[in-house]
Amino acid sequence: MTDTRLKQIALILLDVDGVLTTGTVIYNDTGQETKVFHVRDGLGIRMLMEAGLTVGIVTGRRSMALVHRCRNLGIKLLKEGIRDKAAALDDILRETGVPAAATAFVGDDLPDLPIMRRVGMPIAVGDAHDLVKQAAIMTTQAMGGCGAVREISERILQARGDWEPLIKRLFP
C-alpha cells in the first residue's frame, strides 16, 4: 500500500527543523543563526526534481540559512514563518494544481499534524514525536537531518520506477 501511494506522489513538502536538520538551532555571539543540512538529503531532493516532482518547504520559522539552501538546491516553493501549515497547504495546492492525494509531507513535531492529516502521504522522520509517527503512513529509519529525506527520495523514486533510469542518466 505504501509503495502505491509513493508512486502517486507529484509534490513533496518538507518541514525544516527536525526534518532537513537535526532540530538543533545554533546562534553565534552576534545572534546570527546557523543551520546544518545533510548533503545526501540535498542530492535526494535534486533527484526528485530531476524526476519531475515538485519539492517545497513549509516551515514555522524564518531563516536566511534556509533561503540560501533552497537557492542552492533550486527549490522555489518556500513557505516560511507559517503558523497554520494546513492553510498553507491550501495555497500550495492552488498554486501547483497538485491534489492533496498526490502530495507528501514530511514532519517531525506537533505543528506538522494539521498538514499531515490532509495529504495523501504523511511521512514522519525516525525521531519524530510519537503523535506524528501515529499520523504517518511511513516512518523513516533515519533521524531528521541525518539522511531521512534521502531515504524518502529513494523510496519514492524506486516506487515510481525512476530510480534506475535516473542513476544511469545522472551518474553514467
N, C-alpha and C positions, 0 to 999 in steps of 0.2 A: 504493500500500500504506500509506503514512504517513497519508494522509487517512482511510482506512478505520479505522485504529487510533485516530486522533484523534477520529473520530466516536463511538467506543465509550466514550470516557473519561467516567467519572462522578465520579472522585476524582482530584485533582491535589495531590501533595505536593511541598513545596519545601524545599530546604536554604536557609540564610540567607546566611552569609558566603561571598561569591563568586557568589551567585545573586541574592538580593534586595539585596545590597550589592556593592561592588567588591571586597570582601575586606579592605579596609583597616580596621583597628581603631584607634580614636583614644582615648587616655586623657588626661584633663586633669591638672592638678597635684595634685588630691586623689585621683586614681586612678579617677574616675568614667569609665565607658566611654560613648562616643558612636558611634552608627551613622548612616549617611546612606542613606536609602531614596529610590528614584526614584518620583516621583509618578505617572508613567504606568504603572508596574508596579502601583501601588495601584488605579488605575482598572481595569486589566485584571483584577485579582483580583475586584474588586466586580462587574464584568460577568460573570465566570464564575459567581459566586454568584447573581447575578440570573437567569442561565440555568438554575439548578438544580444546578450542580455543587458538590461539597464541596471546599473548599480547606483544606489543612492544612500545618503546618510540622513538619519533623523535622530537628533540628539538634544538633550535638555540644556547643555552647556554651550558656550561660545569659546572659540579658541583659534588664534592665528596659526598655531601649530597644525591644527586640523585643516584650515584653509590651505596651507602650504602642501599638506599631504594630499588633499583632494586634487589640487592643481597638478602635482607630480604624477598622480595616477590617472588623471583625465576624468575624474568624477565631477560632473556638472550639477547633479541633483543633490544639493546640500541644504538641509533644513536645520539650522542651529537655533539654540535658545527656545526650543519648543517645550511648552508646558503640557499641551494636550496632543499627544502623539496620534491619537485616533483621529482628531480633527485634521492634523497634518496629512494623515493618510488620505482623507477625502480629497484634499487639494492635489496631492501627488497623483492619485488615480485619475482625476480630471485632466491634469497636465500631460500625463503619459498615455492615457487611453487604455491602460492595462487594468483588467478587472482584479478585484481583491483575490479571487480564486487562483489567479496566476502570479500572486505576489508572495514572497517570503519575507519574513522579518526576523532578524537575529538579535536577541536581547539577553540580558543578564539579571535585571533587577526589577523591582516592583513598578516603577514608572513605565516599564515596557509592556505590562499586562494589557492595557486597553487596546493597543495596536495589535498585539499578538492574537487577541481574541477575534480580530476582524480579518486577518489574512488567511489565505489558503494553506500556507506552510509556515507555522510558527516554529522557530528554532531557538533552543537555549544553548549557551556555551556550557562546558563541563562544570564550571564552578558557579553557575547561576544560582540564584535564590531558589529554594525548594518550590515555591509557588510558581515561579517562572518555568521550572522544569515540568511541573504538572500541567501547565498550559501548553507546553510544546509538544509537537508531534515527533520531533527529533532533538536529541541532545548530543553534542559533540563529545568526543573523548578528550580533546584538547581544551585547556582552560582559555579564558578570554585573554587576548593579547599574546597568546603562545601558539599561534597557528590554527586556531579554531575556524577562522574564516577560510583559510586554505583548505581545511578538511571539508568544509561545506562546499566550497567551489569544486573540488574534485568529485564529490558525490553528485552534485548537480550535473556536471559535465559528463560523467560516466552514465548517469541515468538517461541523459538526452542523446547519448551516442556520439558526443562531440569530443570526448577525451582523446582517443587515439588519433583522429584526423588533426586535431589541434596540436598535439605533441609533434606529429610528423611535419606539420606546416611551420610551427614556430621554432622548433629545435631539430632541424634536419641533420 
